[in-house]
Amino acid sequence: GHPEKPTRLSCLGGTLFLRFERLEELSDLEEAISRLKHAVDLSPGGHPISLSHLGISLLSRFQRLGELSDLEDAISRLKNAVYLTPDGHPYKPNYLSNLGTSMVTRFRCLGDLDDLEEAISKHRDAVDLTPDGHIRKPGHLSNLGSHLVLRFERLGNLSDIEQAIFRLGDAVYLTPDGHPKKPGRLNNLGNSFFNRFKYLGELSDLEQAISSVRDAVNLTPDGHPNKPKHLNDLGIIFRARFERLGQPSDLEQAISRHRDAVYLTPDDHPDKPGCLNSLGNSFRVRFMHLGELNDLEQAISSLRDAVNLTPDGHPNKPHRLNNLGNSFLACFQYLGELSYLEHTISSYMNAVDLIPDGHPEKPYFLSNLGSALHYRFERIGELSDLEQAMSLYSHAACASIGPSTTRFHASQQWILCARTLRHPSLLDAYSFSISLLPQLAWIGLSLTDRYRELVQGADVVREAAAAALDAGHPETAVEWLEQGRAIVWGELFQLRSSYEELSSVYPDHAHRLQQLSTALEHVSAAREKSLSSLSEQTQIPDDRATVSLEQEADRHRMLAIERDKLLQEIRRFPGFERFLLNKGFSQIRASAHSGPVVILNAAKTHCDALIVLADLDHVIHVPLPNITLERSQGLQNTVKTLLGPGRVVPGDKLERVGKPATRGYISWESVLATLWNGVVKRVLDGLNFSSPGDLLRIFWCPTGPFSFLPIHAAGLYATQYSKPGQKLSDFVVSSYIPTLSILAPPPKPDAAPSQGLRLLTVRQPPSDGQSRLPGVDTELKYIRAVVQNSPSARTTLMESSVGTVEEVLALMKGTDWVHFACHGIQDTSSPTDSGLCLADRRRLKLSDIISVSRPRGGLAFLSACQTATGDKDLSDEAIHIAAGMLFAGYGGVVGTMWSISDRLAPLVAKDVYEQLFRNDTTPDYREAARALHDTVERLRDSNASFVEWLPFIHVGL
């Protein structure tokens, strides 16, 4: 034959294949394969181009008809093409990429992870061997990114999805507009954003997913074979946004896109089951929203078809069985017919059996089956169903991979089952649940998202502590309360640790950890600042600001992933297995070096006080039988009523004013007497404080509703109780702390700064947008007079000039103490936006305060409203300005529980500073608690109303 015949046959076959790709006529594909086989047969020494074209064509026939022999033949031909092509040949990257794609196809079909690993390796080689600027570079990047997404879906490694988004973003950027591959690459990029959203829950990822996939749909011409896939993917993402935000239009768009995808996909096409599955899921979600039984019937019909059309052994078979089970369960819940529950259990069981161990979705499937068996137990009462459900929940919770939200939900259900069965695994269930809280509030998320994730676990730590007390383990209760509260603050605090013990043994790892922690803290602060700036803008942000924020978020996540990996490596070293993990009681009790720490725990079963002393190797457990969770919540509501509508005031019109002492039949006297009799008196008895004497320090660590109650003011205030010994303040000086860790390590005597004490005062600026506070001028005049007339060591008084956020932050970093005299706001809708009102109508927010890096110590005096209020949904996270000051490095804080009087605030400040500056030594911030205590005592004795003296509290050391 003619020597050019193989080449010409190969060209003809390649052209026929291109026409098949566009028109999807199977006859074109069959003829292409025939011509290409002929070309290969005519080339005994091997013809890489023909082999590659033949391999791709066989792969397409497999994808269309599902014959596994075609797939095996394709992989064999493509391997030969790679083998026959010398290194350095310009076509080598293409052949590697094609082989990688065929290996991924076999992985999708058979689920062998080795195929996926080999595919990613081939795609990496293809990318590395292709020079920048080459026309095929975007395609190789897109293939690599898409298959990294697959590995993320299979193994749950966050670094895979971060790399995938990076590669896919480059692929889209490098693909010119109008290129036929642009829609597919946009769709892949959108799906990678969606995968990250499903794992981390950041709304920005969901919006970017919709934007990318919507562009893919719009750029794909009608009739193109990829149009149904893009429509289906867009529908899935719209449904997810509905489930997150609740906009009905999103759900309707989802169903519309899914219907189009099903209609446009031929019945014998392998994508048909996936489209039916998506449509069925959206119908089920609409039924859950609107309650129309017809939607549920359509959901079951579509999902049944999806399952039946999915061949056995297909990796997606268990997911479709699970979705069918979800719809059967919805039917049981709506109609109550037990047969639907049996169908549910059968579908879930098959899904669990088919999904491989180690799959990230296995915990979800296990949890679903557990729920179905739990329902059957509630309906029939068969104890074995509950026992099996508990076993399934425990396996789901203890899984090493899978979304933390799924595993946390499973742990909660495990707890419920163990309680019902009185099972000995109850404490194990609580332990696993608490250990998952830091994963929910992963350090790579924004502050807002971390707190949003923690809402689902708001009560678990307090209930766990109560269970530990019931089992006779008060030390465990304290360990859990320390481990599971103020999680976000604790992790930020960890970033500033010195890691001295690690440094002495493994200095290189300690140095790397220090570098990563510092970088992570800085990029986190920059991200929060950018988010804050965007939230303050009244106009739509420009593209540059959005891109910058995305880059900061990417950098934030990558550093967090890298730090997590390093910590895992460190924890494999002997003696460092628990490095930076929860502390044992022997470590925790050292924090009580300056006085007893009293944790007040409010749980559904009972309320308790747990007293920790530095020199006592056990906890003093004081039950509080006269206080229940409901009663503490009632006291909290009573306080709100006594404060009236001014308790939480919209940000624009906040006043430093007092409120009446009584409202109808309730009074402050009754609230404070209840706290005295039900809580504080019992604690004092537990400490053997029977009669007033020298005032000792005590540190209150309240949980739940106790966090909003004036524990420090508990006592009997009716006239017949005027003699000493009837009030907490007769016995101790009270401070509040969010966690014991904030007091550790034991303080060393402060050396006087060589330049003297630097005290910064920040007054209400005229442009804060708030009502004027006349007392501010008087307050700062008092402070200046105290400092100037003090016999103490030299003190430099600094004052902000313009009062902008930037100026104040810069000054805070260079001073020892800070005093704010301005408006403060506890933002109830967005707690992390709580802050102090400064110039240009901006706030010094929590996110700004935690960016301050300063040596530990010093006093922050917050003469402003609501600086230690906290968030009602996350009371144990201490989301308030005073806590922010502690974690920014200040040793102690004078704060306020609610609004304060502008008339009395200057007098309080004057009195406190006079006591702190009365000696000829450098003032000690650790004496601020006693100074405030004495000041408030005098204020109370001067017949000030309760709401005028009650709000002032001390936080910290």
CORCOR-V605236 format. One record per helix or strand of 3 or more residues. SS is the DSSP state (H for helix, E for strand). FROM is the first residue (numbers start at 1). LEN is the number of residues. If there is no record, write none. Layout:
ss:SS from:FROM len:LEN
ss:SS from:FROM len:LEN
This chain:
ss:H from:5 len:19
ss:H from:26 len:16
ss:H from:48 len:18
ss:H from:68 len:17
ss:H from:92 len:19
ss:H from:113 len:17
ss:H from:137 len:19
ss:H from:158 len:17
ss:H from:182 len:19
ss:H from:203 len:17
ss:H from:227 len:19
ss:H from:248 len:17
ss:H from:272 len:19
ss:H from:293 len:17
ss:H from:317 len:19
ss:H from:338 len:17
ss:H from:362 len:19
ss:H from:383 len:15
ss:H from:404 len:18
ss:H from:426 len:15
ss:H from:447 len:11
ss:H from:460 len:11
ss:H from:474 len:10
ss:H from:487 len:9
ss:H from:500 len:6
ss:H from:507 len:30
ss:H from:543 len:28
ss:H from:585 len:8
ss:E from:596 len:7
ss:E from:607 len:6
ss:E from:620 len:4
ss:H from:629 len:19
ss:H from:651 len:3
ss:H from:668 len:19
ss:E from:696 len:7
ss:H from:704 len:5
ss:H from:711 len:3
ss:H from:719 len:3
ss:H from:728 len:3
ss:E from:732 len:5
ss:H from:740 len:4
ss:E from:757 len:7
ss:H from:775 len:15
ss:E from:795 len:5
ss:H from:805 len:9
ss:E from:817 len:5
ss:H from:831 len:3
ss:E from:835 len:3
ss:H from:839 len:3
ss:E from:843 len:3
ss:H from:846 len:4
ss:E from:859 len:5
ss:H from:875 len:3
ss:H from:881 len:7
ss:E from:892 len:5
ss:H from:902 len:15
ss:H from:925 len:17
ss:H from:946 len:4
ss:E from:952 len:5
